[in-house]
């Protein structure tokens, strides 16, 4: 559920600056000692199941593995319970534009978590997520799943593949909620995204990341330093304390957000530096 505004902007930059592309989202990971072959997939969370179904290599890789590892196994209900346990807070009324407040009264009326229980960054992320889903074509009307990762978890369960979660949605929510952003900080970005949703604005600019992802057209920039995103690096480093132990004893299907594979601190480079052979897999998709 949670996907920070900062990460989404970073993805837009990543795709828009690409000059050399690896042309894949799926990588094989070979343990040179056990000779077991596992797989590493970079997901874009808000893409529907039809895209996944259109890529046979993803389903083949998942079916061949004994263990499936994801960022989190928590479903949205756990996050909703956490957020709904909060007291209501109407401080946002003092900072948001009156026109935005009026828009949100109707727009957010059916949300499973009331507007008054959301913190500044959570509201901003919710609006951003809605924009990507409704304006960028990543989720088709016929899709029964709107979340890439959740659909893969469902498929793994139906195949009796053991599931591992690297962290909980609740932990991700706490990390973002404690980012320190105030309503004053997000007032202008919230206004921008409401305007984008209301008037279907800037789709070429903001949907570029989704389009290029679905075309496998981007650059992982393995030489790029990750120091500007300490939270991303910290999560990657923490995951790498446990991922190798699973790879040593099992064939694993690892699916995490694409940005976690990017740069010199990404899982691809960290696995290579740990002695694994990580190779790109050429993909074909009906969506291309």
C-alpha positions as CSV (number, residue, x, y, z in Angstrom):
1,X,0.0,0.0,0.0
2,X,2.6,2.5,1.1
3,X,4.8,4.0,-1.6
4,X,6.4,7.3,-0.8
5,X,6.2,10.4,-2.9
6,X,9.9,10.6,-2.9
7,X,10.3,7.1,-4.4
8,X,7.7,7.9,-7.1
9,X,9.6,11.0,-8.1
10,X,12.9,9.1,-8.1
11,X,11.3,6.6,-10.5
12,X,10.2,9.4,-12.9
13,X,13.8,10.7,-12.9
14,X,15.2,7.2,-13.3
15,X,13.1,6.5,-16.4
16,X,13.3,10.0,-18.0
17,X,17.1,10.1,-17.8
18,X,17.7,6.6,-19.3
19,X,20.1,6.4,-22.2
20,X,21.1,2.8,-21.9
21,X,18.4,0.2,-21.0
22,X,18.7,-3.3,-19.6
23,X,15.2,-4.0,-21.1
24,X,14.0,-6.3,-18.3
25,X,12.4,-6.3,-14.9
26,X,13.3,-10.0,-14.2
27,X,16.8,-11.3,-13.3
28,X,18.1,-14.8,-12.6
29,X,20.2,-15.2,-9.4
30,X,22.6,-18.2,-9.4
31,X,24.3,-19.4,-6.2
32,X,27.7,-20.6,-7.4
33,X,28.1,-23.0,-4.5
34,X,24.7,-24.8,-4.5
35,X,24.1,-24.0,-8.2
36,X,20.5,-23.2,-7.4
37,X,18.9,-20.6,-9.6
38,X,16.5,-18.1,-8.1
39,X,14.8,-15.0,-9.5
40,X,14.6,-11.3,-8.7
41,X,11.8,-9.2,-10.0
42,X,11.5,-5.4,-9.8
43,X,7.8,-4.5,-9.5
44,X,5.8,-1.3,-10.0
45,X,3.3,-1.7,-7.2
46,X,0.3,-0.1,-8.9
47,X,-0.1,-2.3,-12.0
48,X,-2.9,-4.7,-12.6
49,X,-2.8,-8.4,-13.1
50,X,-3.3,-8.4,-16.9
51,X,0.2,-7.0,-17.3
52,X,1.6,-9.8,-15.1
53,X,-0.4,-12.4,-17.0
54,X,1.0,-11.1,-20.3
55,X,4.6,-12.0,-19.3
56,X,5.1,-15.8,-19.3
57,X,8.6,-15.6,-18.0
58,X,7.4,-14.1,-14.7
59,X,4.9,-16.9,-14.1
60,X,7.4,-19.6,-15.1
61,X,10.0,-18.2,-12.7
62,X,7.5,-18.1,-9.8
63,X,6.3,-21.6,-10.5
64,X,9.8,-23.0,-10.5
65,X,10.6,-21.7,-7.0
66,X,10.2,-23.2,-3.5
67,X,10.0,-19.9,-1.7
68,X,8.5,-16.5,-2.6
69,X,9.9,-13.4,-0.9
70,X,8.1,-10.1,-0.9
71,X,8.5,-6.7,0.8
72,X,5.5,-7.5,2.9
73,X,2.8,-10.1,3.3
74,X,0.4,-7.9,5.2
75,X,-2.8,-7.2,3.4
76,X,-4.4,-3.8,3.3
77,X,-6.7,-4.6,6.2
78,X,-3.9,-4.6,8.7
79,X,-2.9,-1.1,7.6
80,X,-6.5,0.1,7.6
81,X,-6.9,-1.1,11.2
82,X,-3.7,0.7,12.2
83,X,-4.8,4.0,10.6
84,X,-8.4,3.8,11.8
85,X,-7.2,3.3,15.4
86,X,-6.0,6.9,15.5
87,X,-7.9,9.8,16.8
88,X,-9.4,12.2,14.3
89,X,-7.4,15.3,13.6
90,X,-8.7,18.3,11.6
91,X,-5.5,20.4,11.5
92,X,-5.4,20.0,7.7
93,X,-8.3,22.5,7.6
94,X,-6.0,25.2,8.7
95,X,-3.5,24.7,5.9
96,X,-5.1,23.3,2.8
97,X,-6.7,25.5,0.2
98,X,-10.4,25.9,0.6
99,X,-11.0,24.6,-2.9
100,X,-9.0,21.5,-2.1
101,X,-10.9,20.9,1.1
102,X,-14.2,21.1,-0.8
103,X,-12.9,18.7,-3.4
104,X,-11.8,16.2,-0.8
105,X,-15.1,16.3,1.1
106,X,-16.6,14.4,-1.9
107,X,-13.6,12.7,-3.3
108,X,-12.5,11.1,0.0
109,X,-16.0,10.4,1.3
110,X,-15.8,6.7,0.4
111,X,-12.2,6.0,1.5
112,X,-11.8,3.2,4.0
113,X,-9.7,5.5,6.2
114,X,-11.3,8.9,7.0
115,X,-9.4,11.9,5.8
116,X,-9.2,13.2,9.4
117,X,-7.1,10.2,10.3
118,X,-4.5,10.6,7.6
119,X,-1.2,12.3,8.2
120,X,0.2,14.8,5.7
121,X,2.4,12.4,3.7
122,X,-0.2,9.7,3.7
123,X,-2.8,12.0,2.1
124,X,-0.3,13.1,-0.5
125,X,0.6,9.5,-1.3
126,X,-3.0,8.5,-1.5
127,X,-3.7,11.2,-4.1
128,X,-0.7,10.3,-6.0
129,X,-1.6,6.6,-6.1
130,X,-5.1,7.5,-7.3
131,X,-3.6,9.5,-10.1
132,X,-1.4,6.8,-11.3
133,X,-4.2,4.2,-11.2
134,X,-6.8,6.4,-12.9
135,X,-4.7,8.4,-15.4
136,X,-1.8,6.2,-16.5
137,X,-3.6,3.0,-17.7
138,X,-1.6,0.8,-15.4
139,X,-4.8,-0.9,-14.1
140,X,-7.4,-1.9,-16.7
141,X,-11.1,-2.0,-16.0
142,X,-11.0,-5.8,-16.5
143,X,-8.3,-6.3,-14.0
144,X,-9.3,-8.2,-10.8
145,X,-6.1,-7.1,-9.0
146,X,-4.8,-3.6,-9.0
147,X,-1.6,-4.3,-7.1
148,X,1.3,-6.1,-8.8
149,X,2.8,-7.5,-5.6
150,X,-0.5,-8.6,-4.1
151,X,-1.4,-10.5,-7.2
152,X,1.9,-12.4,-7.1
153,X,1.3,-13.2,-3.5
154,X,-2.1,-14.6,-4.4
155,X,-0.5,-16.7,-7.2
156,X,2.2,-18.1,-4.8
157,X,-0.5,-19.1,-2.3
158,X,-2.5,-20.9,-4.9
159,X,0.6,-22.9,-5.8
160,X,1.5,-23.7,-2.2
161,X,4.8,-21.8,-2.4
162,X,6.2,-20.8,1.0
163,X,5.9,-17.1,1.6
164,X,8.4,-14.8,3.3
165,X,7.8,-11.1,4.1
166,X,10.8,-8.9,4.6
167,X,8.9,-6.4,6.7
168,X,5.3,-5.4,7.5
169,X,3.1,-2.8,5.9
170,X,2.6,-1.5,9.4
171,X,6.4,-0.9,9.7
172,X,6.4,0.9,6.3
173,X,3.5,3.1,7.4
174,X,5.3,4.0,10.6
175,X,8.5,4.9,8.7
176,X,6.7,7.2,6.3
177,X,4.4,8.7,9.0
178,X,7.5,9.6,11.0
179,X,9.1,11.4,8.1
180,X,8.4,14.8,9.8
181,X,6.4,16.4,7.0
182,X,3.8,18.9,8.1
183,X,0.6,20.1,6.5
184,X,2.4,23.3,5.6
185,X,5.1,21.2,3.8
186,X,2.7,19.3,1.7
187,X,0.1,22.0,1.1
188,X,1.4,22.9,-2.4
189,X,2.0,19.3,-3.6
190,X,-1.4,18.2,-2.4
191,X,-3.0,21.1,-4.4
192,X,-1.0,20.0,-7.5
193,X,-2.1,16.4,-7.3
194,X,-5.7,17.3,-6.7
195,X,-5.6,19.6,-9.7
196,X,-4.0,16.8,-11.8
197,X,-6.7,14.3,-10.7
198,X,-9.6,16.8,-11.2
199,X,-8.5,18.0,-14.6
200,X,-6.5,14.9,-15.9
201,X,-3.4,17.1,-16.1
202,X,0.2,16.3,-16.9
203,X,-0.4,12.6,-17.9
204,X,2.5,12.6,-20.4
205,X,4.9,13.8,-17.7
206,X,3.8,11.8,-14.7
207,X,2.8,8.6,-16.5
208,X,6.1,8.4,-18.2
209,X,7.5,6.2,-15.5
210,X,4.6,3.7,-15.8
211,X,4.8,3.6,-19.6
212,X,8.5,3.0,-19.7
213,X,8.3,0.4,-16.9
214,X,5.7,-1.5,-18.9
215,X,7.9,-1.3,-22.0
216,X,11.0,-2.4,-20.0
217,X,12.7,0.8,-21.1
218,X,14.9,2.2,-18.3
219,X,18.4,2.2,-16.9
220,X,19.3,0.6,-13.6
221,X,22.4,2.9,-13.4
222,X,24.4,0.5,-11.3
223,X,27.2,3.1,-10.9
224,X,24.9,5.6,-9.3
225,X,25.5,6.2,-5.6
226,X,22.5,5.7,-3.3
227,X,23.5,8.2,-0.6
228,X,20.7,10.6,-1.5
229,X,18.1,8.1,-0.4
230,X,19.2,6.8,3.0
231,X,15.9,5.1,3.8
232,X,16.1,3.1,0.5
233,X,19.7,2.1,1.2
234,X,18.8,1.2,4.8
235,X,16.0,-1.1,3.8
236,X,18.2,-2.8,1.1
237,X,21.0,-3.3,3.6
238,X,18.6,-4.8,6.2
239,X,17.1,-7.2,3.6
240,X,20.5,-8.4,2.5
241,X,21.1,-9.7,6.0
242,X,18.4,-12.3,5.5
243,X,18.0,-12.9,1.7
244,X,21.3,-14.9,1.2
245,X,20.3,-17.4,3.9
246,X,17.1,-18.2,1.8
247,X,19.1,-18.3,-1.4
248,X,21.6,-20.8,0.0
249,X,18.9,-23.4,0.9
250,X,16.0,-22.8,-1.6
251,X,15.1,-21.7,-5.0
252,X,13.6,-18.3,-4.4
253,X,11.4,-15.9,-6.2
254,X,12.1,-12.4,-4.8
255,X,9.7,-9.5,-5.8
256,X,10.4,-6.0,-4.5
257,X,9.8,-2.5,-5.8
258,X,11.9,-1.7,-8.9
259,X,13.9,1.1,-7.1
260,X,15.3,-1.4,-4.7
261,X,17.3,-2.9,-7.6
262,X,18.6,0.5,-8.7
263,X,22.0,1.9,-8.1
264,X,25.2,0.7,-6.4
265,X,23.2,-0.1,-3.2
266,X,20.5,-2.0,-5.0
267,X,19.9,-5.7,-4.5
268,X,21.4,-6.6,-7.9
269,X,24.7,-5.1,-7.1
270,X,24.7,-6.3,-3.5
271,X,24.0,-9.8,-4.6
272,X,26.8,-9.6,-7.2
273,X,29.2,-8.3,-4.6
274,X,28.2,-11.2,-2.4
275,X,29.3,-13.7,-5.1
276,X,26.0,-14.5,-6.9
277,X,25.7,-14.4,-10.6
278,X,22.9,-12.1,-11.4
279,X,21.8,-12.0,-15.1
280,X,19.0,-10.2,-17.0
281,X,16.3,-12.3,-18.5
282,X,14.9,-11.1,-21.8
283,X,11.2,-10.6,-21.6
284,X,8.3,-10.5,-24.0
285,X,4.9,-8.9,-23.2
286,X,1.7,-8.4,-25.0
287,X,1.7,-4.9,-23.4
288,X,4.7,-3.7,-25.4
